[in-house]
Amino acid sequence: MTVDIQHSKIILIPSNNELGSIHRSQLSFWDFTFDYSQNLYTAPLDQQLFLKVTRYFAKEGIVFYLEDTAKKYSEKLAVTTLNFENLKRTAALFKEGQFDKIQFDEFRKFTASNIKRSLKIHQLKAAFHLYLLGNGANFSVPGSGKTSVVLTVFEKLKQEEKVNTLFVVGPPSSFGPWKNEFRDTLGRNPRTIILAGGNKKVRQEKYHDGPAHKAELYLTTFHSLLSDQKDVTHFLSQKYTKAFFVVDEAHYIKQIKGNWAQAILKQSEKANFRCVLTGTPMPKSYTDVFNLFDFLWPNQHPIPSNNKTMIKINEERGTQQNVKSILKENIGPLFYRVRKSDLNLKPQNLMAPEVIEMNSYEQMIYDAIFTKIKNYSKESYYSNIEFVNKLARGRIIRLRQAVSYAKLLNTAIDDYNEKLLDDKSEIKRIISQYDKLEVPAKITHLLSKIADFQKRKLKVVIWTNFIETINLIEHQLKQKKIRCKKIYGATPVEGNSLKDEETREKIRDEFVDPDSGLDVLIANPAACAESISLHKTCHNAIYYDLSYNCAQYLQSLDRIHRVGGSETVEANYYFLQYRNTIDVDIKRNIDRKTKKMYEIVEEDYAIYSLNMSDPDDDAEAYKRLFMKTSKGKEKKK
């Protein structure tokens, strides 16, 4: 057997009948194609495939000869593999507390002299670990300062002339924090180019600007990178571009063969250094980490294909300990993780719910909606589970609307058009004229609390899940001459806005400014729970209403409880709750999930969902509240 490499292809030239049917089947399984006219096998050149096929021949006792090109490739491969294994060993020893103290002290001195922000010890260790590897993952909990860690390593590599550009892909909400953290960590405002949204032609021209127009910080989204793949490849491949490529909130590329993931994986080899950041490495499955480490080490494949197969098989069987052992061996040295308990922050004070009695009209409306749903749930049993779940979600949303702002019951819900009330009913008339009849009792209670915070000159963020409720709260506060601003889905992000528009970043910066006079922020967890930090000047949050989405809830808690302010000031959380309503079930459910999540989040190899929504939460709530027998037990599924 002769093994050669030509034109980026592996060439296998068998002699006589040395390959049996089982060998030919294996090569076919590995996507080798046989050319009958030339009596040879070919496959695209891939490091792992080259290793697999040569090791397979050796194991099977098939004598093979490496042509010069293949021999040189094999020797180079051996060196890079050895270097990678040495890096893993060094990183593993560092995590165990065994490291070159002289090198670490030099790194510490560098940070003291060149990094404006004073790093916490856990940030310093995380930065040194990333510096040792060059390409690494940081799976630390939200609020631990992952951005500062990356910026510190970027500055070190830049001074060593190994990089000159920080290229970040992440959600739009991350743009403002990256610019702010760059300034606060490194002490300078970088020239920044946002490669997302806007006019596509104008945006794509920026990738082709010469070195004189190059920026220090580039920010783009997963969607824009997918759209601009050829331009990104051109940009990263230029001789004068030495990119440190960062994937922020990297759980967004977890989907195997997903479009976003494939777009980023295609660019990985073009970068000089790579990093992935997420507090949720495995949102739903152990396989969620595959793309992350393939991106970091595109030519090494830290989790070999046979181990990936074993992980899938063991996960299906429920033998999680086997999976954890494989992950620990393959990727344990390649990521750093700071737990919540490592941060030494002041406590999060989750106050007992403030129970409020509904006003007469909203109580009448809630009772009517609840009774109608209860009666509907008894009428029939649907065999179509998808249809049942759609009904369940829609009905639960209606109840949540009723305890937030009764007028919301006039709005449409996507994929749900069930009429719970007759158009000519008295309740329907009350809902349509609700604003003229009364102010929700929660609003009255909220205004009283805000007035108290104003007297004490304390900033506060108000969380609510519905846009019209945000508008109602804003209107009521402004009537009381209380200055406030709002962030929700329609609030533009930097890079996608007109020059005179107020972006989320501008509003956030004004809110955290202690002297701005803006002391009340109204926010939607879906738009503001991720990436935006409020903790430097705001330590109080009021939850006007909640959803069953524990992911967004946990993210929202961390907005005011983070490194860089929460070490000395406690965070306080207040919850408004209507008596004997769905508010009670939501809070109980969220508390249970939160307790479980905080227990799991301390583990290194655990499947948990901090940032992902669970579409079945509303359906499960419906079963809990309505799908019961007369004895109070849930119906069998």
VEXDREN-2710 file (C-alpha; in Angstrom, 1 decimal):
% VEXDREN-2710
k/r/px/py/pz
1/MET/0.0/0.0/0.0
2/THR/1.3/3.4/-1.0
3/VAL/0.1/6.5/0.8
4/ASP/0.5/9.9/-0.9
5/ILE/-0.8/13.4/-0.6
6/GLN/-1.5/15.4/-3.8
7/HIS/-3.6/18.5/-4.4
8/SER/-5.0/18.4/-0.9
9/LYS/-6.1/14.8/-1.2
10/ILE/-5.1/11.6/0.5
11/ILE/-4.1/9.0/-2.2
12/LEU/-4.1/5.3/-1.4
13/ILE/-2.6/3.0/-4.0
14/PRO/-3.1/-0.7/-3.1
15/SER/-1.0/-3.5/-4.5
16/ASN/-2.3/-6.9/-5.5
17/ASN/-5.2/-8.1/-3.2
18/GLU/-4.0/-6.8/0.1
19/LEU/-7.4/-5.2/0.9
20/GLY/-10.2/-7.4/1.9
21/SER/-13.9/-6.6/1.7
22/ILE/-13.9/-5.4/5.3
23/HIS/-11.0/-3.0/4.6
24/ARG/-12.7/-1.7/1.5
25/SER/-16.0/-1.1/3.4
26/GLN/-14.1/0.8/6.1
27/LEU/-12.5/3.1/3.5
28/SER/-15.9/3.7/2.0
29/PHE/-17.3/4.5/5.4
30/TRP/-14.5/7.1/5.8
31/ASP/-15.7/8.6/2.4
32/PHE/-12.8/7.4/0.3
33/THR/-13.8/7.0/-3.4
34/PHE/-12.3/4.3/-5.6
35/ASP/-11.1/5.2/-9.1
36/TYR/-11.2/2.0/-11.1
37/SER/-9.3/3.4/-14.1
38/GLN/-6.3/4.3/-11.9
39/ASN/-6.8/1.6/-9.2
40/LEU/-6.5/4.1/-6.3
41/TYR/-8.6/5.6/-3.4
42/THR/-8.9/9.3/-2.8
43/ALA/-10.4/11.5/0.0
44/PRO/-10.0/15.2/1.0
45/LEU/-7.0/15.8/3.1
46/ASP/-7.9/15.8/6.8
47/GLN/-5.5/15.5/9.7
48/GLN/-7.7/13.1/11.7
49/LEU/-8.5/11.0/8.6
50/PHE/-4.8/10.7/7.7
51/LEU/-4.1/9.5/11.3
52/LYS/-7.1/7.1/11.3
53/VAL/-6.2/5.4/8.0
54/THR/-2.5/5.0/8.8
55/ARG/-3.2/3.7/12.3
56/TYR/-5.8/1.4/10.8
57/PHE/-3.4/-0.1/8.3
58/ALA/-0.8/-0.7/11.1
59/LYS/-3.4/-2.3/13.3
60/GLU/-4.6/-4.6/10.4
61/GLY/-1.0/-5.6/9.5
62/ILE/-1.2/-3.9/6.1
63/VAL/2.3/-2.8/5.1
64/PHE/2.2/0.7/3.7
65/TYR/4.8/3.1/2.3
66/LEU/4.7/6.9/2.7
67/GLU/5.6/8.9/-0.3
68/ASP/7.8/12.0/0.4
69/THR/4.9/14.4/0.6
70/ALA/2.9/12.1/2.9
71/LYS/6.1/11.4/5.0
72/LYS/6.7/15.1/5.5
73/TYR/3.1/15.7/6.4
74/SER/3.2/12.8/8.9
75/GLU/6.4/14.2/10.5
76/LYS/4.8/17.6/10.8
77/LEU/1.7/16.0/12.2
78/ALA/3.7/14.2/14.8
79/VAL/5.3/17.4/16.0
80/THR/2.1/19.4/16.2
81/THR/0.4/16.5/18.0
82/LEU/3.3/16.3/20.5
83/ASN/3.1/20.1/21.0
84/PHE/-0.6/19.9/21.6
85/GLU/-0.3/17.1/24.2
86/ASN/2.4/19.1/26.0
87/LEU/0.2/22.1/26.0
88/LYS/-2.6/20.0/27.5
89/ARG/-0.3/18.7/30.1
90/THR/0.9/22.1/31.1
91/ALA/-2.6/23.5/31.3
92/ALA/-3.8/20.5/33.3
93/LEU/-1.0/20.9/35.8
94/PHE/-1.8/24.6/36.2
95/LYS/-5.4/23.8/37.0
96/GLU/-4.1/21.4/39.7
97/GLY/-1.9/24.1/41.2
98/GLN/1.4/23.0/39.7
99/PHE/3.0/25.6/37.4
100/ASP/6.1/27.6/36.6
101/LYS/5.9/30.3/39.3
102/ILE/8.5/32.5/37.6
103/GLN/6.4/32.6/34.4
104/PHE/3.2/33.2/36.4
105/ASP/4.9/36.1/38.4
106/GLU/6.0/37.6/35.1
107/PHE/2.4/37.5/33.9
108/ARG/1.2/39.0/37.1
109/LYS/3.7/41.9/36.7
110/PHE/2.5/42.4/33.2
111/THR/-1.1/42.8/34.3
112/ALA/-0.1/45.2/37.1
113/SER/1.8/47.4/34.6
114/ASN/-0.4/47.2/31.5
115/ILE/-4.0/46.4/32.6
116/LYS/-5.9/49.4/34.0
117/ARG/-8.4/47.2/35.8
118/SER/-7.2/45.4/38.9
119/LEU/-7.9/41.7/38.2
120/LYS/-9.4/39.4/40.8
121/ILE/-7.3/36.4/41.6
122/HIS/-9.7/34.1/39.7
123/GLN/-9.5/36.4/36.7
124/LEU/-5.7/36.4/36.8
125/LYS/-5.6/32.6/36.9
126/ALA/-8.2/32.3/34.1
127/ALA/-6.2/34.8/31.9
128/PHE/-2.9/32.9/32.6
129/HIS/-4.5/29.6/31.7
130/LEU/-5.8/31.1/28.4
131/TYR/-2.4/32.6/27.7
132/LEU/-0.7/29.2/28.3
133/LEU/-3.0/27.5/25.8
134/GLY/-3.3/30.3/23.2
135/ASN/-6.7/28.7/22.2
136/GLY/-9.0/28.1/25.1
137/ALA/-12.5/28.1/26.5
138/ASN/-13.8/30.0/29.6
139/PHE/-16.9/28.4/31.0
140/SER/-17.1/30.6/34.1
141/VAL/-20.5/31.7/35.5
142/PRO/-22.1/34.9/34.3
143/GLY/-20.8/37.9/36.2
144/SER/-17.3/36.5/36.8
145/GLY/-15.5/38.8/34.4
146/LYS/-14.8/36.6/31.3
147/THR/-14.5/39.7/29.0
148/SER/-11.7/41.2/31.1
149/VAL/-9.9/37.9/31.0
150/VAL/-9.9/37.8/27.2
151/LEU/-8.9/41.5/26.9
152/THR/-5.9/40.9/29.3
153/VAL/-4.7/38.0/27.1
154/PHE/-5.3/40.0/23.9
155/GLU/-3.2/42.9/25.3
156/LYS/-0.3/40.5/26.2
157/LEU/-0.4/38.8/22.8
158/LYS/-0.6/42.2/21.1
159/GLN/2.5/43.5/22.9
160/GLU/4.2/40.3/21.8
161/GLU/3.1/41.2/18.2
162/LYS/1.3/37.9/17.8
163/VAL/-2.1/39.6/17.3
164/ASN/-3.3/43.1/16.3
165/THR/-7.0/42.7/16.0
166/LEU/-9.8/41.4/18.3
167/PHE/-12.6/39.9/16.2
168/VAL/-15.7/39.1/18.3
169/VAL/-18.8/37.3/17.2
170/GLY/-21.8/37.3/19.6
171/PRO/-25.4/38.5/20.1
172/PRO/-26.0/42.2/19.4
173/SER/-26.4/42.9/23.1
174/SER/-22.8/42.1/23.6
175/PHE/-21.5/44.9/21.5
176/GLY/-21.8/47.7/24.1
177/PRO/-20.3/45.6/26.9
178/TRP/-17.2/44.7/24.7
179/LYS/-16.6/48.4/24.0
180/ASN/-17.1/49.4/27.6
181/GLU/-15.0/46.6/29.0
182/PHE/-12.2/47.3/26.5
183/ARG/-12.0/50.9/27.8
184/ASP/-12.3/49.9/31.5
185/THR/-9.9/47.0/31.3
186/LEU/-7.2/48.4/29.0
187/GLY/-7.7/52.1/29.6
188/ARG/-8.2/53.2/26.0
189/ASN/-11.1/53.5/23.6
190/PRO/-10.4/51.2/20.6
191/ARG/-11.2/52.0/17.0
192/THR/-14.2/49.8/16.6
193/ILE/-16.0/48.6/13.5
194/ILE/-19.4/46.9/13.8
195/LEU/-19.9/44.3/11.0
196/ALA/-23.6/43.7/11.6
197/GLY/-26.9/44.9/10.3
198/GLY/-27.3/48.0/8.2
199/ASN/-26.7/48.1/4.5
200/LYS/-25.1/44.8/3.5
201/LYS/-23.0/46.2/0.6
202/VAL/-21.6/49.0/2.8
203/ARG/-20.9/46.6/5.6
204/GLN/-19.1/44.1/3.4
205/GLU/-16.8/46.9/2.0
206/LYS/-15.4/47.3/5.5
207/TYR/-13.8/43.8/5.3
208/HIS/-11.7/45.0/2.3
209/ASP/-10.3/48.2/3.8
210/GLY/-6.5/48.4/3.7
211/PRO/-4.3/48.3/6.7
212/ALA/-4.5/52.1/7.2
213/HIS/-8.2/51.7/8.0
214/LYS/-7.9/48.6/10.2
215/ALA/-9.6/48.7/13.6
216/GLU/-8.5/47.2/16.9
217/LEU/-12.0/45.8/17.7
218/TYR/-14.4/44.2/15.3
219/LEU/-17.9/43.2/16.4
220/THR/-20.3/41.0/14.5
221/THR/-23.3/38.7/15.0
222/PHE/-23.7/35.1/14.2
223/HIS/-26.3/36.0/11.5
224/SER/-24.1/38.6/9.8
225/LEU/-21.0/36.3/9.9
226/LEU/-23.1/33.6/8.2
227/SER/-24.1/36.1/5.5
228/ASP/-20.6/37.5/5.0
229/GLN/-18.6/34.3/5.0
230/LYS/-16.5/35.1/1.9
231/ASP/-15.7/38.6/3.2
232/VAL/-14.8/37.3/6.6
233/THR/-12.4/34.7/5.0
234/HIS/-10.8/37.5/3.0
235/PHE/-10.4/39.7/6.1
236/LEU/-8.9/37.0/8.3
237/SER/-6.6/35.8/5.6
238/GLN/-4.9/39.1/4.9
239/LYS/-1.2/39.2/5.7
240/TYR/-1.6/42.3/7.9
241/THR/-4.5/40.8/9.9
242/LYS/-3.4/38.9/13.0
243/ALA/-6.8/38.1/14.6
244/PHE/-7.7/36.9/18.1
245/PHE/-11.1/35.4/17.2
246/VAL/-13.6/35.3/20.1
247/VAL/-17.0/33.6/20.1
248/ASP/-19.0/35.2/22.9
249/GLU/-22.1/33.4/24.3
250/ALA/-20.8/30.4/22.4
251/HIS/-23.7/28.2/23.3
252/TYR/-25.4/29.7/20.2
253/ILE/-23.2/27.4/18.0
254/LYS/-23.9/24.2/19.8
255/GLN/-26.1/22.7/17.1
256/ILE/-24.1/20.1/15.2
257/LYS/-24.1/21.1/11.5
258/GLY/-26.1/24.2/12.3
259/ASN/-25.6/27.1/9.9
260/TRP/-24.1/29.4/12.4
261/ALA/-21.8/26.7/13.7
262/GLN/-20.6/25.7/10.3
263/ALA/-19.9/29.3/9.3
264/ILE/-17.7/29.8/12.4
265/LEU/-15.9/26.5/12.0
266/LYS/-15.0/27.4/8.5
267/GLN/-13.2/30.5/9.7
268/SER/-11.3/29.0/12.6
269/GLU/-8.1/28.1/10.8
270/LYS/-7.8/31.7/9.5
271/ALA/-7.4/33.1/13.1
272/ASN/-4.1/33.3/14.9
273/PHE/-5.7/32.7/18.3
274/ARG/-9.2/31.6/19.3
275/CYS/-11.4/31.7/22.4
276/VAL/-14.9/30.7/23.3
277/LEU/-16.9/32.2/26.2
278/THR/-20.1/30.8/27.7
279/GLY/-21.5/30.1/31.1
280/THR/-23.5/27.3/29.5
281/PRO/-21.2/24.8/27.7
282/MET/-23.8/22.0/27.6
283/PRO/-27.3/23.5/27.5
284/LYS/-29.1/20.3/26.5
285/SER/-26.6/17.5/25.7
286/TYR/-23.0/16.5/26.2
287/THR/-22.6/16.8/22.4
288/ASP/-23.1/20.6/22.8
289/VAL/-19.3/21.0/23.4
290/PHE/-18.2/19.3/20.2
291/ASN/-18.3/22.5/18.0
292/LEU/-16.7/24.6/20.7
293/PHE/-13.5/22.6/20.8
294/ASP/-13.4/21.9/17.1
295/PHE/-13.4/25.6/16.6
296/LEU/-10.6/26.1/19.1
297/TRP/-8.4/23.4/17.7
298/PRO/-9.4/22.8/14.1
299/ASN/-6.4/20.7/13.3
300/GLN/-6.3/18.7/16.4
301/HIS/-9.9/17.7/17.1
302/PRO/-9.6/17.5/20.9
303/ILE/-12.5/15.1/21.1
304/PRO/-11.7/12.3/18.5
305/SER/-14.5/11.0/16.4
306/ASN/-14.5/7.6/18.2
307/ASN/-14.9/9.4/21.5
308/LYS/-17.7/11.5/20.1
309/THR/-19.5/8.3/19.2
310/MET/-18.9/6.9/22.6
311/ILE/-20.3/10.0/24.2
312/LYS/-23.5/9.8/22.2
313/ILE/-23.9/6.1/23.0
314/ASN/-23.3/6.6/26.7
315/GLU/-25.6/9.6/26.9
316/GLU/-28.4/7.6/25.2
317/ARG/-27.8/4.8/27.7
318/GLY/-27.8/7.2/30.7
319/THR/-24.3/6.2/31.7
320/GLN/-23.2/9.8/32.5
321/GLN/-20.2/8.9/34.5
322/ASN/-18.6/7.3/31.4
323/VAL/-19.2/10.5/29.5
324/LYS/-17.7/12.7/32.2
325/SER/-14.6/10.5/32.2
326/ILE/-14.2/10.9/28.4
327/LEU/-14.7/14.7/28.6
328/LYS/-12.3/15.1/31.5
329/GLU/-9.6/13.3/29.6
330/ASN/-10.2/15.0/26.3
331/ILE/-11.1/18.6/27.2
332/GLY/-10.5/19.0/30.9
333/PRO/-7.2/20.9/30.5
334/LEU/-8.6/23.1/27.6
335/PHE/-11.1/25.1/29.6
336/TYR/-11.2/27.2/32.7
337/ARG/-14.2/27.6/34.9
338/VAL/-15.0/29.9/37.8
339/ARG/-18.0/28.9/39.9
340/LYS/-20.4/31.2/41.6
341/SER/-19.0/30.2/45.0
342/ASP/-15.5/31.3/43.9
343/LEU/-16.5/35.0/43.3
344/ASN/-16.8/36.0/47.0
345/LEU/-19.7/38.3/46.3
346/LYS/-22.1/39.7/48.8
347/PRO/-25.4/37.8/49.2
348/GLN/-28.3/38.0/46.8
349/ASN/-31.3/38.9/49.0
350/LEU/-34.4/37.4/47.5
351/MET/-37.2/39.0/49.4
352/ALA/-40.4/37.3/50.2
353/PRO/-43.1/38.1/47.7
354/GLU/-45.1/41.2/48.4
355/VAL/-48.7/39.9/48.2
356/ILE/-51.2/42.3/46.7
357/GLU/-55.0/42.2/46.5
358/MET/-56.3/42.7/43.0
359/ASN/-58.6/45.7/42.3
360/SER/-62.2/44.8/41.6
361/TYR/-62.2/44.8/37.8
362/GLU/-58.9/43.0/37.3
363/GLN/-60.1/40.4/39.9
364/MET/-63.3/40.0/37.9
365/ILE/-61.3/39.6/34.6
366/TYR/-58.9/37.1/36.1
367/ASP/-61.6/34.9/37.6
368/ALA/-63.5/34.8/34.3
369/ILE/-60.4/33.8/32.4
370/PHE/-59.4/31.2/34.9
371/THR/-62.9/29.7/35.1
372/LYS/-63.2/29.5/31.4
373/ILE/-59.8/27.7/31.0
374/LYS/-60.8/25.4/33.8
375/ASN/-64.0/24.4/32.1
376/TYR/-62.4/24.0/28.8
377/SER/-59.8/21.7/30.2
378/LYS/-62.6/19.3/31.4
379/GLU/-64.5/19.2/28.1
380/SER/-62.3/16.8/26.1
381/TYR/-59.1/15.0/25.8
382/TYR/-57.0/15.6/22.7
383/SER/-54.8/12.9/21.3
384/ASN/-52.7/15.4/19.3
385/ILE/-50.1/16.4/21.9
386/GLU/-48.8/19.2/19.7
387/PHE/-52.2/20.8/19.5
388/VAL/-52.7/20.3/23.3
389/ASN/-49.4/22.0/24.0
390/LYS/-50.3/25.0/21.8
391/LEU/-53.5/25.4/23.6
392/ALA/-51.8/25.0/27.0
393/ARG/-49.1/27.7/26.2
394/GLY/-51.7/30.1/24.9
395/ARG/-54.0/29.7/27.9
396/ILE/-51.1/30.1/30.4
397/ILE/-50.0/33.2/28.6
398/ARG/-53.5/34.6/28.9
399/LEU/-53.4/34.1/32.7
400/ARG/-49.9/35.7/32.9
401/GLN/-51.3/38.7/31.0
402/ALA/-54.2/38.9/33.4
403/VAL/-51.9/39.3/36.4
404/SER/-49.6/41.8/34.5
405/TYR/-52.0/44.2/32.8
406/ALA/-55.6/43.2/31.9
407/LYS/-55.6/45.2/28.7
408/LEU/-53.0/42.7/27.3
409/LEU/-55.9/40.2/26.9
410/ASN/-56.9/42.2/23.7
411/THR/-53.6/41.4/22.0
412/ALA/-53.0/38.5/19.7
413/ILE/-50.7/35.5/20.6
414/ASP/-48.7/33.8/17.9
415/ASP/-50.0/30.3/17.0
416/TYR/-52.9/30.7/19.4
417/ASN/-56.3/32.1/18.3
418/GLU/-58.7/30.5/20.8
419/LYS/-61.5/32.8/22.1
420/LEU/-61.8/32.5/25.8
421/LEU/-64.4/35.3/26.0
422/ASP/-67.4/36.1/23.8
423/ASP/-66.9/39.4/21.9
424/LYS/-70.2/40.7/23.3
425/SER/-69.7/39.7/26.9
426/GLU/-69.5/42.1/29.8
427/ILE/-65.9/41.0/30.7
428/LYS/-64.8/41.7/27.1
429/ARG/-66.2/45.2/27.3
430/ILE/-64.4/45.8/30.7
431/ILE/-61.1/44.7/29.2
432/SER/-61.5/47.0/26.2
433/GLN/-62.2/50.0/28.5
434/TYR/-59.9/48.9/31.3
435/ASP/-57.7/52.0/31.4
436/LYS/-60.8/54.1/32.0
437/LEU/-62.0/52.0/34.9
438/GLU/-59.0/51.5/37.2
439/VAL/-55.2/51.4/37.6
440/PRO/-53.8/47.9/38.4
441/ALA/-53.2/47.4/42.1
442/LYS/-49.6/46.3/41.2
443/ILE/-49.0/49.6/39.6
444/THR/-50.1/51.5/42.7
445/HIS/-47.9/49.3/44.9
446/LEU/-45.0/49.7/42.5
447/LEU/-45.2/53.5/42.5
448/SER/-45.1/53.5/46.2
449/LYS/-41.9/51.4/46.2
450/ILE/-40.3/53.5/43.5
451/ALA/-41.0/56.7/45.5
452/ASP/-39.2/55.1/48.5
453/PHE/-36.2/54.3/46.3
454/GLN/-36.2/57.9/45.0
455/LYS/-36.2/59.3/48.5
456/ARG/-33.1/57.1/49.3
457/LYS/-31.5/58.1/46.0
458/LEU/-31.2/54.4/45.0
459/LYS/-31.3/53.1/41.4
460/VAL/-33.7/50.3/40.6
461/VAL/-34.4/48.1/37.6
462/ILE/-38.0/46.9/37.0
463/TRP/-38.4/43.6/35.2
464/THR/-41.6/42.7/33.3
465/ASN/-42.2/40.3/30.4
466/PHE/-44.8/42.3/28.4
467/ILE/-44.1/45.3/26.1
468/GLU/-47.5/47.0/26.9
469/THR/-46.8/46.5/30.6
470/ILE/-43.5/48.3/30.1
471/ASN/-45.3/51.1/28.4
472/LEU/-47.9/51.3/31.1
473/ILE/-45.2/51.5/33.9
474/GLU/-43.3/54.1/31.9
475/HIS/-46.5/56.2/31.5
476/GLN/-47.4/56.0/35.2
477/LEU/-43.8/56.9/36.4
478/LYS/-43.7/59.9/34.0
479/GLN/-47.0/61.1/35.3
480/LYS/-45.4/61.1/38.8
481/LYS/-42.5/63.1/37.3
482/ILE/-40.1/60.2/37.9
483/ARG/-37.5/60.0/35.2
484/CYS/-37.2/56.5/33.6
485/LYS/-36.2/54.8/30.4
486/LYS/-36.9/51.3/28.9
487/ILE/-35.0/48.5/27.2
488/TYR/-37.0/45.9/25.3
489/GLY/-36.9/44.1/21.9
490/ALA/-37.6/47.2/19.8
491/THR/-34.8/49.2/21.5
492/PRO/-32.1/49.4/18.8
493/VAL/-28.6/48.0/19.4
494/GLU/-25.5/49.9/18.4
495/GLY/-24.7/49.4/14.8
496/ASN/-28.3/48.9/13.7
497/SER/-29.6/52.3/14.8
498/LEU/-29.9/55.7/13.3
499/LYS/-27.5/58.3/14.7
500/ASP/-30.1/60.1/16.7
501/GLU/-31.7/57.0/18.1
502/GLU/-31.2/55.9/21.7
503/THR/-29.6/52.5/21.7
504/ARG/-29.6/49.9/24.5
505/GLU/-25.9/50.8/25.1
506/LYS/-26.6/54.5/25.5
507/ILE/-29.5/53.9/27.9
508/ARG/-27.5/51.4/29.9
509/ASP/-24.5/53.8/30.1
510/GLU/-26.7/56.7/31.3
511/PHE/-28.5/54.4/33.9
512/VAL/-25.2/53.2/35.4
513/ASP/-23.8/56.8/35.6
514/PRO/-24.3/57.8/39.2
515/ASP/-24.8/61.4/38.3
516/SER/-27.1/61.1/35.3
517/GLY/-30.3/61.5/37.2
518/LEU/-31.7/58.4/35.5
519/ASP/-32.5/56.1/38.4
520/VAL/-35.2/53.9/37.0
521/LEU/-34.8/51.4/34.2
522/ILE/-37.7/49.3/32.9
523/ALA/-36.6/46.2/31.1
524/ASN/-37.7/43.0/29.4
525/PRO/-35.7/39.9/30.4
526/ALA/-35.8/38.6/26.8
527/ALA/-34.0/41.7/25.6
528/CYS/-31.9/42.7/28.6
529/ALA/-31.1/39.6/30.6
530/GLU/-28.0/38.7/28.7
531/SER/-24.7/40.6/28.3
532/ILE/-25.8/43.9/29.9
533/SER/-24.3/44.8/33.3
534/LEU/-26.0/47.1/35.7
535/HIS/-24.2/46.2/39.0
536/LYS/-21.8/49.1/39.4
537/THR/-24.4/51.5/40.6
538/CYS/-27.7/49.5/40.7
539/HIS/-28.3/47.0/43.5
540/ASN/-32.1/46.7/43.5
541/ALA/-34.5/45.0/41.2
542/ILE/-38.3/44.7/41.3
543/TYR/-40.0/41.9/39.4
544/TYR/-43.4/43.2/38.4
545/ASP/-44.2/39.9/36.9
546/LEU/-42.4/36.6/36.1
547/SER/-42.5/33.9/33.4
548/TYR/-41.7/30.2/33.7
549/ASN/-38.5/30.8/31.8
550/CYS/-35.9/30.1/34.5
551/ALA/-33.1/30.8/32.0
552/GLN/-34.0/34.4/31.6
553/TYR/-34.8/34.8/35.2
554/LEU/-31.3/33.6/36.3
555/GLN/-29.7/35.9/33.7
556/SER/-31.7/38.8/35.0
557/LEU/-30.6/38.2/38.6
558/ASP/-27.0/38.4/37.5
559/ARG/-27.4/41.9/35.9
560/ILE/-27.0/43.5/39.4
561/HIS/-24.8/40.8/41.0
562/ARG/-21.4/40.6/39.3
563/VAL/-17.7/41.0/39.8
564/GLY/-16.7/44.6/40.0
565/GLY/-19.2/46.0/42.5
566/SER/-21.0/43.2/44.2
567/GLU/-18.1/42.3/46.4
568/THR/-19.0/45.1/48.8
569/VAL/-22.7/45.8/48.2
570/GLU/-25.6/43.3/48.5
571/ALA/-28.1/42.8/45.8
572/ASN/-31.8/43.1/46.7
573/TYR/-34.7/41.5/44.7
574/TYR/-38.4/42.4/45.3
575/PHE/-41.3/40.4/43.9
576/LEU/-44.9/41.7/43.4
577/GLN/-47.5/38.9/43.5
578/TYR/-51.2/38.9/43.3
579/ARG/-52.9/36.7/46.0
580/ASN/-54.2/33.3/44.9
581/THR/-53.2/33.7/41.2
582/ILE/-50.8/32.2/38.7
583/ASP/-48.2/34.5/40.2
584/VAL/-47.9/32.1/43.1
585/ASP/-47.3/29.0/40.9
586/ILE/-44.7/30.8/38.7
587/LYS/-42.7/32.0/41.7
588/ARG/-42.8/28.6/43.4
589/ASN/-41.7/26.9/40.2
590/ILE/-38.9/29.4/39.5
591/ASP/-37.6/29.0/43.1
592/ARG/-37.5/25.2/42.7
593/LYS/-35.6/25.4/39.4
594/THR/-33.2/28.0/40.7
595/LYS/-32.2/25.9/43.7
596/LYS/-31.6/22.9/41.5
597/MET/-29.7/25.0/38.9
598/TYR/-27.3/26.5/41.5
599/GLU/-26.6/23.0/42.8
600/ILE/-25.8/21.7/39.2
601/VAL/-23.9/24.8/38.1
602/GLU/-21.1/24.0/40.6
603/GLU/-20.2/20.9/38.6
604/ASP/-17.7/20.9/35.7
605/TYR/-19.5/18.4/33.4
606/ALA/-23.2/18.9/33.9
607/ILE/-26.0/19.4/31.4
608/TYR/-28.0/22.5/32.4
609/SER/-29.9/25.3/30.7
610/LEU/-28.9/28.8/32.0
611/ASN/-29.3/30.7/28.8
612/MET/-31.8/28.6/26.8
613/SER/-35.6/28.9/27.0
614/ASP/-37.7/25.8/27.6
615/PRO/-40.8/25.9/25.4
616/ASP/-42.5/23.3/27.4
617/ASP/-42.6/25.3/30.7
618/ASP/-46.0/26.8/30.0
619/ALA/-47.4/23.4/28.9
620/GLU/-46.1/21.8/32.1
621/ALA/-47.7/24.6/34.2
622/TYR/-51.0/24.0/32.4
623/LYS/-50.9/20.3/33.4
624/ARG/-50.1/21.2/36.9
625/LEU/-52.9/23.8/37.3
626/PHE/-55.7/22.3/35.2
627/MET/-55.2/18.7/34.1
628/LYS/-56.2/17.1/37.3
629/THR/-58.8/14.5/38.3
630/SER/-61.4/15.2/40.9
631/LYS/-59.1/13.7/43.5
632/GLY/-56.5/16.3/42.7
633/LYS/-54.1/14.0/40.9
634/GLU/-52.7/14.7/37.5
635/LYS/-54.1/12.6/34.7
636/LYS/-51.8/9.9/33.5
637/LYS/-49.8/10.8/30.4
END
